[in-house]
Amino acid sequence: FGAFLGLGMGFGGIVGHVYLHIVDPVHIPLNVYSPLNQWGTNLGTVAVDGNTAKLKFQVNVDNDSDDAKDVTLITRVFDADGKAQLTLRASHSIPSKSTFLFGHSDEIQNPHLWFPANSPHGTPYLYRVVNSIETEGQTVDSVAEYLGIRTITWDDDYGYVNGKKHLLNGFGLRNSYPALGAAVTPELQWRDIKLIADGGGNALRIGHFPAAIDTIAACDAYGILVISDSGDDEWTVHGEPALTYKKEYDRDMMVSFRNHPSLAVWESNNGLAQKNAPDFYSPKTTEELVDRWDTIQPRIVSSRDTSDYWPKDRKIMIGYTANYKKIPGSPSINMECYYRGEARFDYEHEKENADFFIKQYNSNIQDKACGWIHWMLAEAMESPFMPFLNGKTYQKA
């Protein structure tokens, strides 16, 4: 199983763009919690009630100068045509070497709602939010990001985007390619997400570490709902200090991605809870982090291959690997659908392979699956595709 080593997570070196951020001493921090223990913005939809969307904005402003500063924060929301739909102002004196958290709440009437790709109810419409800081009569910092006005709720069986039922149908993806490793270009990331939307899908499960930021941005734009794991290296994260690291990974993932409308599910683990051991990472731990870091409209937490944690006051999503079982009272999903027979390049059995997936999909959906994820969209480092599952070895012609 050497091909499994690291699942693409063990690559070293710089695999993406590197930016040097030069900011004024009075500025909005980045949404990268470690290592400075800071975050900049937290925004989202609290609720959609009829023709009214209730929005919440939180913005940290850091005064790293040697003097107290009178600071004004201006939050503007622009529609896709560039027209201002909302402007909010707040002022506060921030002491030297201190950070102040601004909080805004307001409403937008008759909003354009964000819906997943291929939805009969709408499109992935994006607003643009610009937070600007003024001090001493000058604008010293400005941060722009996209906002999708949407809610995601769950009952015992299904997910609802803006109150409308949507199945999570799509693909899994590792942020790695043969010959490239984890150095996947933004162009490839956007292309892969477009393939999901063009193919009729609306969901992406990252395996088993956070996506690159370009992938998440593409999911926002194309309307692909994301199931995101912070990384667990396939059943190896248990005991200390690994559990401490896993909690930090989950927290940093939430801080980085919580503003994105495409982010739908926090995946707690990739099968770790199946051991039922007290030192294995539990969905309960992820939910505790959600309660601390994803508060505007908390996402559901998922656990692959069942769980020993069954909360009574909230929903947990249960996923399976190339298998499916409906758990009463919990949204249930086939998270990794792959053929346990011939390899994908066994062209003599293409019809049988395709028929396998069609039958499995129909069976799962009839049994109230909330979604179905094909494993996987693009070739990755460890899979020609998993020919060892049936004890056979294949070579491409």
C-alpha positions as CSV (number, residue, x, y, z in Angstrom):
1,F,0.0,0.0,0.0
2,G,2.9,2.3,-0.6
3,A,0.8,4.2,-3.1
4,F,-1.5,5.3,-0.3
5,L,1.3,6.9,1.7
6,G,0.2,10.4,2.6
7,L,-2.7,10.4,0.2
8,G,-1.0,13.3,-1.5
9,M,-0.6,15.2,1.8
10,G,3.1,14.4,2.2
11,F,4.5,16.5,-0.6
12,G,7.0,19.1,0.5
13,G,8.1,22.4,-0.9
14,I,6.1,25.3,-2.1
15,V,3.2,24.0,-4.3
16,G,1.2,27.2,-4.9
17,H,1.4,30.9,-5.3
18,V,3.1,32.8,-2.5
19,Y,2.1,36.4,-1.7
20,L,3.8,39.1,0.4
21,H,1.1,41.2,2.1
22,I,2.3,44.7,2.9
23,V,-0.3,46.4,5.1
24,D,-0.7,49.6,7.1
25,P,-0.2,49.2,10.9
26,V,-4.0,49.6,11.1
27,H,-5.4,46.8,9.0
28,I,-7.8,43.8,8.7
29,P,-5.9,40.5,9.4
30,L,-6.0,37.7,6.9
31,N,-8.3,34.7,7.5
32,V,-5.3,32.5,8.3
33,Y,-5.5,31.8,12.0
34,S,-2.1,30.2,12.5
35,P,0.5,31.2,13.5
36,L,-0.6,34.8,14.6
37,N,-3.9,33.7,16.2
38,Q,-5.8,36.3,14.3
39,W,-8.6,36.3,11.7
40,G,-10.1,39.2,9.7
41,T,-13.7,38.7,8.5
42,N,-16.6,36.5,9.2
43,L,-19.7,37.0,7.1
44,G,-22.8,35.1,6.0
45,T,-26.5,34.7,5.9
46,V,-28.3,34.3,9.2
47,A,-31.7,33.6,7.6
48,V,-33.8,34.1,4.5
49,D,-37.4,35.0,5.4
50,G,-39.7,35.5,2.4
51,N,-38.2,38.4,0.5
52,T,-35.7,39.4,3.2
53,A,-32.2,38.2,3.8
54,K,-30.7,38.8,7.2
55,L,-26.9,39.2,7.0
56,K,-24.2,39.4,9.6
57,F,-20.7,40.8,9.3
58,Q,-17.8,40.6,11.8
59,V,-14.5,42.3,11.1
60,N,-11.4,42.5,13.2
61,V,-9.3,45.6,12.9
62,D,-5.7,45.4,14.2
63,N,-3.9,48.5,15.4
64,D,-0.3,47.6,15.4
65,S,0.9,51.2,15.6
66,D,2.4,52.9,18.7
67,D,-0.6,55.2,19.2
68,A,-4.3,54.8,19.7
69,K,-6.3,55.3,16.5
70,D,-9.9,56.5,15.8
71,V,-11.0,54.0,13.2
72,T,-14.1,53.9,10.9
73,L,-15.1,50.6,9.3
74,I,-17.3,50.9,6.2
75,T,-18.9,47.7,4.9
76,R,-20.4,47.8,1.4
77,V,-22.3,45.1,-0.4
78,F,-22.4,45.2,-4.2
79,D,-24.6,43.1,-6.5
80,A,-23.2,41.4,-9.6
81,D,-23.7,44.5,-11.6
82,G,-21.6,46.6,-9.2
83,K,-24.5,48.5,-7.7
84,A,-24.3,49.1,-3.9
85,Q,-27.1,47.3,-2.1
86,L,-26.0,48.0,1.5
87,T,-23.7,50.4,3.3
88,L,-22.8,50.1,7.0
89,R,-20.6,52.3,9.1
90,A,-19.1,52.0,12.6
91,S,-16.4,53.9,14.4
92,H,-14.3,53.0,17.4
93,S,-11.0,54.1,19.1
94,I,-8.6,51.2,19.1
95,P,-5.7,51.4,21.6
96,S,-2.1,50.8,20.5
97,K,-1.1,47.1,19.9
98,S,-4.8,46.1,20.2
99,T,-7.5,44.5,18.0
100,F,-11.2,45.5,18.0
101,L,-14.0,43.4,16.6
102,F,-16.7,45.3,14.7
103,G,-20.1,43.7,14.3
104,H,-22.8,44.6,11.8
105,S,-26.2,43.1,11.1
106,D,-28.7,44.2,8.5
107,E,-31.1,43.1,5.8
108,I,-31.3,43.0,2.0
109,Q,-34.7,43.1,0.4
110,N,-35.5,40.9,-2.6
111,P,-32.1,39.3,-2.6
112,H,-30.7,37.2,-5.4
113,L,-30.2,33.9,-3.7
114,W,-27.2,31.6,-4.2
115,F,-28.2,28.1,-5.4
116,P,-26.1,25.1,-6.4
117,A,-25.2,24.2,-10.0
118,N,-28.0,22.6,-12.0
119,S,-30.7,23.7,-9.5
120,P,-34.2,24.3,-10.8
121,H,-34.6,27.1,-8.3
122,G,-31.7,29.5,-9.2
123,T,-28.1,30.0,-10.0
124,P,-24.9,30.5,-7.8
125,Y,-25.3,34.3,-7.7
126,L,-22.5,36.2,-5.9
127,Y,-22.5,39.6,-4.2
128,R,-19.2,41.4,-3.5
129,V,-18.5,42.6,0.0
130,V,-15.9,45.4,0.5
131,N,-14.7,46.2,4.0
132,S,-12.7,49.5,4.2
133,I,-10.9,51.1,7.1
134,E,-10.5,54.9,7.4
135,T,-8.3,56.6,10.0
136,E,-7.1,60.2,10.1
137,G,-9.2,60.9,7.0
138,Q,-7.4,58.3,4.9
139,T,-8.4,54.8,3.7
140,V,-5.6,52.6,5.0
141,D,-6.9,49.1,4.2
142,S,-9.6,47.5,2.1
143,V,-10.6,43.8,1.8
144,A,-13.0,42.4,-0.9
145,E,-14.6,39.0,-0.9
146,Y,-17.7,37.3,-2.4
147,L,-20.9,36.6,-0.6
148,G,-23.5,34.1,-1.6
149,I,-26.9,34.7,0.2
150,R,-28.1,31.2,1.1
151,T,-29.1,29.0,3.9
152,I,-28.5,25.2,4.2
153,T,-30.7,23.2,6.6
154,W,-31.2,19.5,7.3
155,D,-33.9,17.2,8.3
156,D,-33.7,13.5,9.1
157,D,-32.9,12.6,5.5
158,Y,-32.0,15.6,3.2
159,G,-30.4,18.9,2.8
160,Y,-32.3,22.1,1.8
161,V,-30.7,25.1,0.2
162,N,-32.9,28.1,0.8
163,G,-35.6,25.8,1.8
164,K,-35.5,23.7,-1.4
165,K,-34.4,20.1,-1.3
166,H,-31.1,19.3,-3.0
167,L,-29.2,16.0,-3.2
168,L,-25.4,16.3,-3.0
169,N,-24.4,14.6,-6.2
170,G,-20.8,14.9,-7.5
171,F,-17.3,13.7,-7.2
172,G,-14.3,13.3,-4.9
173,L,-11.0,15.0,-5.6
174,R,-7.5,15.1,-4.3
175,N,-5.5,18.2,-4.7
176,S,-2.9,16.3,-6.6
177,Y,-2.0,15.2,-10.1
178,P,0.5,12.7,-11.6
179,A,3.7,14.5,-12.4
180,L,2.5,17.6,-10.6
181,G,2.0,16.3,-7.1
182,A,0.2,18.9,-5.0
183,A,1.4,21.7,-7.3
184,V,-2.0,21.9,-9.1
185,T,-2.3,25.1,-11.1
186,P,-5.4,27.4,-10.6
187,E,-6.3,26.7,-14.2
188,L,-6.6,23.0,-13.6
189,Q,-8.5,23.6,-10.3
190,W,-11.1,25.8,-12.1
191,R,-11.3,23.4,-15.0
192,D,-12.1,20.4,-12.7
193,I,-14.8,22.3,-10.9
194,K,-16.4,23.4,-14.2
195,L,-16.4,19.7,-15.3
196,I,-18.6,18.8,-12.3
197,A,-21.1,21.6,-13.1
198,D,-21.1,20.8,-16.8
199,G,-21.6,17.1,-16.1
200,G,-24.8,17.8,-14.1
201,G,-23.2,17.6,-10.6
202,N,-23.4,20.0,-7.7
203,A,-21.0,18.6,-5.0
204,L,-17.3,18.0,-4.3
205,R,-15.8,16.0,-1.5
206,I,-12.2,16.8,-0.8
207,G,-10.0,13.8,0.2
208,H,-8.7,14.1,2.7
209,F,-7.3,17.5,3.4
210,P,-8.5,21.0,2.7
211,A,-8.9,22.2,-0.9
212,A,-6.7,24.9,-2.3
213,I,-8.3,28.3,-2.1
214,D,-8.7,28.5,-5.9
215,T,-10.8,25.3,-5.8
216,I,-13.1,26.8,-3.2
217,A,-13.4,30.1,-5.2
218,A,-14.3,28.0,-8.3
219,C,-17.0,26.1,-6.2
220,D,-18.5,29.5,-5.2
221,A,-18.7,30.6,-8.8
222,Y,-19.9,27.4,-10.3
223,G,-22.2,26.4,-7.5
224,I,-20.5,23.3,-6.2
225,L,-21.3,22.3,-2.6
226,V,-18.1,21.3,-0.7
227,I,-17.6,18.6,1.9
228,S,-14.3,19.6,3.4
229,D,-11.9,17.6,5.6
230,S,-9.0,19.3,7.3
231,G,-6.8,16.2,7.0
232,D,-6.4,12.9,8.8
233,D,-4.1,10.8,6.6
234,E,-6.4,7.7,6.4
235,W,-6.9,6.4,9.9
236,T,-3.5,7.4,11.3
237,V,-4.5,10.4,13.4
238,H,-5.1,9.2,17.0
239,G,-3.5,9.7,20.3
240,E,-1.6,12.8,21.4
241,P,-0.1,14.9,20.1
242,A,-1.9,14.1,16.8
243,L,-5.3,14.9,18.2
244,T,-4.2,18.3,19.2
245,Y,-2.9,18.9,15.7
246,K,-6.2,17.7,14.2
247,K,-8.2,20.2,16.3
248,E,-5.9,23.0,15.1
249,Y,-6.4,21.8,11.5
250,D,-10.2,21.8,11.9
251,R,-10.1,25.3,13.4
252,D,-7.9,26.8,10.7
253,M,-10.0,25.2,8.0
254,M,-13.2,26.8,9.4
255,V,-11.6,30.2,9.8
256,S,-10.3,30.1,6.2
257,F,-13.4,28.7,4.5
258,R,-16.4,29.7,6.6
259,N,-17.2,32.8,4.5
260,H,-17.6,30.8,1.3
261,P,-21.2,29.9,0.3
262,S,-20.1,26.7,-1.4
263,L,-18.8,25.2,1.9
264,A,-21.7,22.9,3.0
265,V,-20.3,20.2,5.3
266,W,-17.4,19.9,7.7
267,E,-16.1,16.3,7.5
268,S,-14.8,15.4,11.0
269,N,-12.8,12.4,10.0
270,N,-12.1,9.9,7.2
271,G,-13.2,6.8,9.1
272,L,-11.4,7.4,12.4
273,A,-14.4,7.0,14.6
274,Q,-15.0,3.5,13.3
275,K,-12.4,2.3,15.8
276,N,-14.7,3.3,18.7
277,A,-11.6,4.0,20.8
278,P,-11.6,7.0,23.2
279,D,-8.4,8.5,21.7
280,F,-9.8,8.6,18.2
281,Y,-11.0,11.9,16.8
282,S,-14.7,12.2,17.2
283,P,-17.4,14.3,15.4
284,K,-18.2,15.7,18.8
285,T,-14.9,17.5,18.8
286,T,-15.6,19.0,15.4
287,E,-19.0,20.2,16.5
288,E,-17.5,21.9,19.5
289,L,-15.2,23.8,17.1
290,V,-18.2,24.7,14.9
291,D,-19.9,26.2,18.0
292,R,-16.8,28.3,18.5
293,W,-15.8,29.2,14.9
294,D,-18.7,28.8,12.6
295,T,-21.5,30.6,14.4
296,I,-23.3,32.7,11.8
297,Q,-25.0,29.7,10.3
298,P,-23.3,26.5,11.5
299,R,-22.7,23.8,9.0
300,I,-23.5,20.1,9.6
301,V,-20.6,17.8,10.6
302,S,-20.1,14.5,8.8
303,S,-18.4,11.3,9.9
304,R,-17.4,8.6,7.4
305,D,-18.1,4.9,8.1
306,T,-20.5,5.5,11.0
307,S,-19.7,7.0,14.4
308,D,-19.9,6.4,18.2
309,Y,-21.4,9.9,18.6
310,W,-25.1,10.5,18.1
311,P,-26.2,13.9,19.3
312,K,-29.9,14.4,20.3
313,D,-30.2,18.1,19.6
314,R,-28.6,18.4,16.2
315,K,-28.0,16.5,13.0
316,I,-24.9,14.6,12.0
317,M,-24.2,13.3,8.5
318,I,-23.1,9.7,8.2
319,G,-21.1,8.7,5.2
320,Y,-19.9,5.4,3.8
321,T,-17.1,4.0,1.6
322,A,-18.2,2.2,-1.5
323,N,-21.2,1.2,0.5
324,Y,-24.4,2.7,1.9
325,K,-26.8,2.2,4.8
326,K,-29.6,4.6,5.8
327,I,-29.3,5.6,9.4
328,P,-32.8,6.7,10.7
329,G,-32.8,10.3,11.9
330,S,-29.5,11.1,10.2
331,P,-28.8,12.3,6.7
332,S,-26.8,9.4,5.1
333,I,-24.6,9.5,2.1
334,N,-22.4,7.3,-0.1
335,M,-19.2,9.4,0.2
336,E,-16.8,7.2,-1.9
337,C,-18.4,5.3,-4.8
338,Y,-15.9,3.2,-6.7
339,Y,-16.0,-0.2,-8.5
340,R,-14.4,-3.0,-6.4
341,G,-13.9,-5.1,-9.5
342,E,-11.9,-4.3,-12.6
343,A,-9.6,-1.3,-13.0
344,R,-10.9,1.7,-14.9
345,F,-8.8,1.0,-17.9
346,D,-10.2,-2.5,-18.3
347,Y,-12.1,-1.4,-21.5
348,E,-13.5,-4.9,-22.1
349,H,-15.9,-4.4,-19.1
350,E,-16.9,-0.7,-19.6
351,K,-20.6,-1.5,-19.8
352,E,-20.5,-3.6,-16.6
353,N,-18.6,-0.9,-14.8
354,A,-21.0,1.8,-15.8
355,D,-24.0,-0.5,-15.0
356,F,-22.5,-1.0,-11.5
357,F,-22.6,2.7,-10.7
358,I,-26.1,3.3,-12.2
359,K,-27.5,0.4,-10.1
360,Q,-25.7,1.6,-7.0
361,Y,-26.9,5.2,-7.4
362,N,-30.5,4.3,-8.0
363,S,-30.5,1.9,-5.0
364,N,-29.0,4.5,-2.7
365,I,-31.3,7.3,-3.7
366,Q,-34.3,5.1,-3.3
367,D,-33.1,4.4,0.2
368,K,-33.2,8.1,1.1
369,A,-29.5,8.9,0.5
370,C,-28.9,12.6,0.8
371,G,-26.2,12.4,-1.9
372,W,-23.8,10.2,-3.9
373,I,-20.1,11.0,-4.5
374,H,-18.2,9.2,-7.3
375,W,-14.6,8.5,-6.3
376,M,-13.1,10.3,-8.1
377,L,-13.1,13.1,-10.7
378,A,-9.4,13.3,-11.6
379,E,-6.5,10.9,-11.5
380,A,-4.4,11.2,-8.4
381,M,-1.0,9.9,-7.3
382,E,-2.1,6.7,-5.6
383,S,-4.7,5.3,-8.0
384,P,-4.6,3.8,-11.4
385,F,-7.7,3.0,-9.9
386,M,-7.1,0.9,-6.8
387,P,-6.6,-2.4,-8.5
388,F,-5.4,-4.0,-5.3
389,L,-9.0,-4.0,-3.9
390,N,-9.7,-7.4,-5.5
391,G,-6.2,-8.8,-5.3
392,K,-5.4,-8.3,-8.9
393,T,-2.6,-6.3,-10.6
394,Y,-3.1,-4.5,-13.8
395,Q,-0.8,-2.7,-16.3
396,K,-1.9,-0.3,-18.9
397,A,-1.4,-1.5,-22.5
